[in-house]
């Protein structure tokens, strides 16, 4: 069986990062590259074997981030800059299957698949919430406050219990226990945090702070700084 590779990129007006797809075609490479075009308000589907755009599908306004299920079947993108929605794609069928209205939770940005891949967890930057959505049914399942302005990106432990958001409006990280009624606390971090991730256990929080040009590793339990590296011009 040939390996099927699904790669994703989220791009702005410049498709710079997609250029290698059209100039290098490793032998045997198959699959689909899904590119969200922020300024075009659409998504490009690129066949990796040929490097050709095989479909261009509409999104909501200003798509930014997206995920693809591990079987490569579904892609879900956040329509951040005016769309206030999620766009769900059938990757193999090359079609938009639904648009999920998030008008009550505007500026959806960071997005991750929940365990089981039936739901996604999404930041709503303007409403200071995390929103869990069943993208197969098009229904909002749960809304959890982050309690902080500018919740932009989200990280998730492997078991789906712990969620973390980078809050650029308050220079904090929200630590949210999804298993216990969304109980939360905040940890102060260097200025303008954006990038965020965690280990599978959810015991460490890794944060990139753009203004201070540092990457910080925090303990989830104590908030203690475990490590920090400087010298990153753009630590996203």
C-alpha angles and dihedrals in degrees: 000000000000117000112253113213124196113192126180135198131177111211140177127214092313119070091199096133092052094057096092089061091066096043104040124048110177110209113264095012111144137169140069132296110209114202122186111210110209097195096037094051090223145089128244119215110205124192106225095206093060103019089230128136103243099179141008114201131187123250132181116278118297104005113199120161134023147172135212124208117247092251090055093238104113135037125188123193133189117233097211110162103063100324098092090190147089121246116210118203132195096218097194093043092044094224142115107248099184147347115221115211115230097169090133089053104042131192097030108192126148114055136180135171116252119226109285091031094242092110140038129211114220135185117233101203097188097047098039093236144122112225124201112204132186097221093189092060097029092233133135107236103182142356120209122185117232090196093217136091121250100022096181113161132025135211125194135198117239093255092049094240101111124052126183129192131195108227111202093180095062104021092242143116120229116219110203127187102208091186094059107053092287094293108185146185134179134234122201115235137177117291124301103003114198115146113066137169140153140207117261092261092053092230096119130050119203115199133181116209112200101197095046093039093225141125114217130194114206135188110241092210100049105014088233118153106247096180140349134191127193136197100069108137090198111011095191 
